Amino acid sequence: MAYPIIVLHEPHASIEGLYDHELSFWDIDARFINEVVFRLTDWHTDFLFHGFRNERIRPVRFPYSRFVVDAERLWNDPLEKEGQGILYRRFGDYHRHIPKQCEKQLYNLWRGHQHRLKSTLCENALLLDCHSFPEEQGNVDICIGFNEDWSKPDKETVEFVVNLFEENGYSVGINYPYSNSEAPECAFRYQSLMLEVNKRVYMEKGTLYLKTSHDKKRSVSELMAQLLGRLVGV
C-alpha cells in the first residue's frame, strides 16, 4: 500500500482574489461572504492534512478562492450549464459578470494549476484530494470519494482509511455526500482518493475557530498524520 509520492491537493482552501477588481467581478456584500464564501471554503485543511512531514508528501494548494476560479472543475464541465464551471457565473441568487477580455487571464490560472498538479504527480502516486464540507450537506463525519475508473484506489487503501476513522469513533460515508476525486489525465497511471471532513468535527459552530477539544479517541489531524505515514510506508 506504500506510495512513492502522495500529492495533497487543496483546490478550495483560499479566499485570495475575492476583493481584487481584476479577478473577482462579484457584487460582494456581507451575506455573500457569510452564507456562501465562509460556508464553502475549505478552512484549515492545511492544518488538518499537513501534520506529517516527509519529502515524499507534496502539497499543491490553489492560491485563489474557488469563487475566482474553481481549479477542480473540468474543461466543459457539466456544471457549466448551472453557471458553476471553471468560472462561476452565478451562485444562488448572486450573479457574476466577467468581462470577455478578462476571461483568458482567469482560465490561465486554471491551466497553470492543472499543469502544476500534473507535474507533481508520478507513476503509482496517490493524489489525496483534500476538502471539508458544511454540516448541513451530510450526516457523516468523514466522506471518502473515488472514481470508478483507472484512478480508483486499491481495496486495501480504501479499507485502511475507512477503518482508521471508524475505529476512532468517526462515521464514514463512501461517495456520500460527495463522490469522485480529482484525476487529471497524465501519461502514466496513479490513484486518486478524495477525503472530505465535516466542518462540525473540527470547527466551532458558527465561527472560523478550530476546536480545542473533541469527543473522539483521536483528533482528525492526529489521524491524518497516521494515515499519511502509513501511505508512504513510514
N, C-alpha and C positions, 0 to 999 in steps of 0.2 A: 504493500500500500504506500510505501515511501515514494514521493515525487521528487524529481530533480530540481524543480522550481515550483514555487507557489506564487501566483500573482494575485495580490489583494486589490481588486478592482472597486473603486469608490466613485461612482458617477454622479451621486446626488448629495454629497456631503457639504457643499459650499453654498454661500449666498452671495458670493462676489459677482459684481456686474449688474446687480439689480438697480443700482442708483446711477449707473453710467448711461448718460444720454445717447451714447453711440452704440450701446449694446442692448438696453432694456426694452424701451418702447411700450412699457406698460403704464397705465394711469394708476400709479401706486397710491393706495391710501391705507389707513390702519387696519381696516377689515381685510384687505388683500394680504397684508403681511401676517396678521394674526390667524386667519382662517385658512389661508392657502399656503403661503411660504413656510411659516413656522410649523404647520401641521405636516407638510410633505417633504421637508428637508430631512436628510438622514443625520440628525445631530449626534455628535460624539462617536460616530462609527470608527474614527481613527483611534480613539481611546479603547473602544471595545476590541478591535481586531489587531492592534499593534503591540500587544503585551509580550509577545515572544519575538526576540530579535535573532535573526540569522541571515547570513549573506545569501541564502537561497530563497528568502522571502522578499518579494519585490512589490512595494505598493505603487499603484497607478491611480492617482486621485485627479479627477477633473476639477480644475481650479475655479470654474464658474457655476453659478446656480443653474439648476435644471430649467428654470424659467427664463434663462437667457438662451441656452442650448441644452437639449436633452441628449447627452453624449451616448446614451444607451439605446436610443431609438434606431431603427433600421432605415436605410435608404428606401424610399417608397413604403414607409411603414403603414400598416393598416389603420393606425390611429390618426393618420393624416386627415382622413375624412371627418374626424371629430375635432380637428384643429389642434391635435396634440401629437404631432410628429416630431421631427428633429427640432423644428422651430414652433413652439406653441403659438397658436393664433388666438385661442380662447381657452378659458378655464372657468367653468361655471358661468356666471354672468359677467365675467371680465373678458375684455377683448384687447387684442394686441395688434396694432397696425404698424408693420415693419416696412419702411420704405424699400422699394425694389432695389435701389442702389446699395442698400446695406445688407442684403441677404447673403451676398458672396462672402463677406467678412465673417458672418455668423456660421455659415456652412463650413468655412475653412477651420473654425475652431473644432467642429465635429470631426472633420477629416484628420486634423492634427492629433486629436486624442485617439482616434482609431488606429492611426499609424503608430503612435507610441505604445498602445496596448499590444498590438501585433508584434512589434519589435521586442517587447519584453518577454513574450511567450517563447517556448521552445517545445520540441517534441516530447511528448509524455508529461508535460507540465499539468498543473491543476490551476485553473482560473477560479478563484473564490470571489463570487460576486457579492459584495458586502452592502447590506441595506438595513434599514429599520422601517417600521410601519406603525401608523396610528392605531390605538387600541380598538376603535370602532370598526376597523377593517377586518378583524378576525379575532376569534376567541381562543387562540393558541398563543403560547409564549414565543415559540420559535417556528419559523417557516423555512422549510428546505425545498428548493426547486431545482429541476434539471430538465433538459430536453430529451425527448425520446428519439435520439439520433446518434450519430457518431461521437458526439461530445458527452454523452451520458456517463457519469462516473461509475466505476465498478461497484458491484454489490457490497463488497467489504467496506469501502469508504462510506457509502450511504448508511449502512448499518452501524458503523462505528459512530458517526455523527449523531444519529438518532439515539442510540443507546447512551452516549455520553450525557446528553441533555436530559433524557428521561430518567436516568439513574440518579440525577441530581435534583429531581423534582420539577422539571420543566415539561410542559405539554408541547408536543411537536406536531406540526401539520406538514404533510408531504404534498408539494404542489398545491398547498392551500395556506392562506388565502391568495397567494400568488404562485404562478407557475413559470417554468422555463428559466433559463440562465443565459447571460451574455456569452456568445461564442462566435466571434468574428472568424471568417474563413481564412485559413493560413495554408501554407504548402505542406504542412505536417499535421499530425493528429495530437490532440491533447484533450483533457477532460475539463468540464465546467460545472460548478455547483453554486447555486445561489443560496445565501444564508441571510435571512431576514429576522431581526429581533423586534418583538413588540415593544414599543416605547414604554409601556406600563412596567416592564420588567426592570428598566434601568434609569428612568427619569421620573422626577417628582411630578405628579399630575398637575397639569395647567401651567407648568414652568419649563424652563430650559435647563434646570438644575439636574445634575446627576444624583441618584440616590446614594446615600451614605450607608445604608443597611438594606438587607434583603431577607426574605423568608425561605430561601433555598439553601441547599447544602453548600453550594459554592456559587460565587458570582459569575455573571456572563463573561466578564473579562478574564477571570481565572480559567474558565473552561475553554475560552478561545485560545489562551496560551497553551493549554494542554493539547488542544486539538491541533494547533499548528506544529507543535513539537512532534506529535505522532505522525503527522502527514509528511514531515521532512525526515522522519526516521531518527530523531534525536532522543 
